[in-house]
Amino acid sequence: MVASCLGSNFRKSAVVTVMNNISQVEMRSSMRIVSGTNATIGSSSLLSSDLTNSSTERAYASLIEEFEEEGLCEVDNEECHFMHDQIQSAAFELISPDQRDSFRGRIGRILLQSLPSEELEASLFEVVGLLNCAASNITDDEERDELARMNLKAGIKASENAAFDTAKVYFKTGREALGSRGWEGDYRTMLDLCSHGANACFVTGDFDSMNELIDEVLSKDIDTKEKYRVSEIKVKSLLTVGKVNESIDAALDFRRQLGLPTPQKKPASKFTIAREYMRVMRLLKKKTAEDIANLPELDDERQEMGQRMNELLTVCAFQVQPTMLALIIFLLTTTTLKHGLNPSSCDAFAGLGMILCGRLGKLEKGCEMAKAAELIAEQPGMRRITSKTIFVTQSFCYHWTEPLQDTVTPLLEGCQKGLEIGDTDSACSCLVVRSYCLYFTGRPLKSIQEELEATIQVMTQLKQDESLLQIINLRTTVKKLRGIDSEAGDKIWDSMLTTAASNDDFSLSSLVNVMKLEVF
């Protein structure tokens, strides 16, 4: 009975722990009665009453080994698993239907209270799953608070493993455990459940649930810094669905709330750009990529949050206000040089490399700054920025001095890294640039179209509207060059230009017009 509740794979020590902490009365009261007798499965050794008659851990472990001899399970030292799903199902059927949830919840609580911390961490999902089975029966507030914290822990671990759909369920269950008293009771846990939950919803494309959670947090009378996580997700989600101007407004507004210097949302003059550039160069002096990567870590929480908003603004401004982009990159860079490194520093030096290589033609210095960004990204704690760093350095820096073909493989790696950590924006950006590189390096058009069709499916599933339009633009070009759906292609381009105009999307309109030249 107990093993069947732990799953098809279970640890011997977990079964022994439960059996040492559950009474014979509890076991018998949970068992299903058939024709007036306790149900059995083939061998009487499977009866839990037999297990409870044993009083030592060695006896319990011995019985598990007997199960193996009878062909019911396989034991490999500590790890065990049922030989067939039907065996586990039959064992589970021993539990009375109206007792199954409470029995699994009881097992979960025993494991929670008894397992060593390392073993509990290894079995976290299984333990929380058992606890959740009996969630509706818990009336004690302290137990419900503990259940919420355990679901938060499991949700974070699932997110770290990129299992965001699973994480979303844990976060929701945790919020339900706290209920309406959450913000007044265990306020910190409720905030974390909503913030992490909003991110899981964002990554999985559940924007309705995401917006509900964001609005719930933003409506609370709490410190601005505690609203950072959902504000970050709000900026990212607005950008994802093509609301670029609203995304810029949200990021600028949060920086103002933090009391940090904030660029104005308007074109910057050449004088202003030159002045800020000279300020960066004075701070930078003759620092090499290695010197920059060895700067101390940023330890100011407010500055770190402001840096992240500037990092997000680089994507928005690039599409709407290109001159504003330079000021944001310079602000990112000067803040890093004054206050220290954090993940946003990768964006600072990758962006600076882009400006030096592209606008100013200082290729050697620009590639040195791109190298600095990559060295920073390799450091501990920088994992979330790796995909975006690859996107910027490979798309805007290295192609000036290296063959375009050399960017194809790194961009695919950047896409994979982004998907692994849930950075779907950067992952799809890498995929977009890689697709255009394949086109401009002379890959056969038929092969490119086949790959683009698959890419469109991925981006549709991830709800990456901006990247999707850029891929559709390339597919339209390829199909017209192949003589396929030429008139339909013209309509697609006209529609895209209309969309770009309505959203003030300079980047998209430029890209469409460039590709139109390819077929004329």
HELIX and SHEET records of a PDB file:
HELIX    1   1 VAL A    2  LEU A    6  1                                   5    
HELIX    2   2 LYS A   12  ASN A   21  1                                  10    
HELIX    3   3 GLN A   24  SER A   30  1                                   7    
HELIX    4   4 SER A   44  LEU A   46  5                                   3    
HELIX    5   5 SER A   48  THR A   52  1                                   5    
HELIX    6   6 GLU A   57  GLU A   69  1                                  13    
HELIX    7   7 ASP A   85  PHE A   92  1                                   8    
HELIX    8   8 PRO A   97  GLN A   99  5                                   3    
HELIX    9   9 ARG A  100  SER A  114  1                                  15    
HELIX   10  10 SER A  117  ALA A  122  1                                   6    
HELIX   11  11 LEU A  124  CYS A  133  1                                  10    
HELIX   12  12 ALA A  135  ASN A  137  5                                   3    
HELIX   13  13 ASP A  141  GLU A  160  1                                  20    
HELIX   14  14 PHE A  164  LEU A  178  1                                  15    
HELIX   15  15 GLY A  179  ARG A  181  5                                   3    
HELIX   16  16 TYR A  187  THR A  204  1                                  18    
HELIX   17  17 PHE A  207  LEU A  218  1                                  12    
HELIX   18  18 THR A  224  LYS A  227  5                                   4    
HELIX   19  19 TYR A  228  THR A  240  1                                  13    
HELIX   20  20 VAL A  244  GLN A  257  1                                  14    
HELIX   21  21 LYS A  270  LEU A  284  1                                  15    
HELIX   22  22 ALA A  289  ALA A  293  1                                   5    
HELIX   23  23 GLU A  301  VAL A  320  1                                  20    
HELIX   24  24 PRO A  322  HIS A  339  1                                  18    
HELIX   25  25 SER A  344  GLY A  358  1                                  15    
HELIX   26  26 LEU A  363  ALA A  377  1                                  15    
HELIX   27  27 ARG A  383  ILE A  385  5                                   3    
HELIX   28  28 THR A  386  PHE A  396  1                                  11    
HELIX   29  29 TYR A  398  TRP A  400  5                                   3    
HELIX   30  30 LEU A  404  THR A  407  5                                   4    
HELIX   31  31 VAL A  408  ILE A  421  1                                  14    
HELIX   32  32 THR A  424  PHE A  440  1                                  17    
HELIX   33  33 LEU A  445  LEU A  462  1                                  18    
HELIX   34  34 ASP A  465  LEU A  481  1                                  17    
HELIX   35  35 SER A  486  SER A  502  1                                  17    
HELIX   36  36 PHE A  506  LEU A  517  1                                  12    
SHEET    1   A 3 ASN A   9  ARG A  11  0                                        
SHEET    2   A 3 GLU A  79  PHE A  82 -1                                        
SHEET    3   A 3 CYS A  73  ASP A  76 -1                                        
SHEET    1   B 2 ILE A  33  VAL A  34  0                                        
SHEET    2   B 2 THR A  37  ASN A  38 -1                                        
END                                                                             
